[in-house]
Amino acid sequence: MANIKSAEKQHRQSQKRRVRNKASKARMRSAIKAHRSGDAKQKAAGLSAAHSEIDVARRKGILHKNAAARYKSRLARAAAKR
């Protein structure tokens, strides 16, 4: 554990961020899985929801912009195949 007050505070902040980031990533992954497992009628709505969650994660800085674009591209390409 840190001995300096500022380092202790930084550690507390990083723990809070980690929990927040983990929750946001979990929401994103759940939306992607829901889209992949949905039936044909739900695919369009599921794709939109998945794209939205990816965009939120990107805006919050949880995902790199190229990673977000890659996820969205692969989802759209897979949806177009079906």
Secondary structure, DSSP 8 states (H G I E B T S, - for coil): ---SHHHHHHHHHHHHHHHHHHHHHHHHHHHHHHHHHS-HHHHHHHHHHHHHHHHHHHHTTSS-HHHHHHHHHHHHHHHHH-
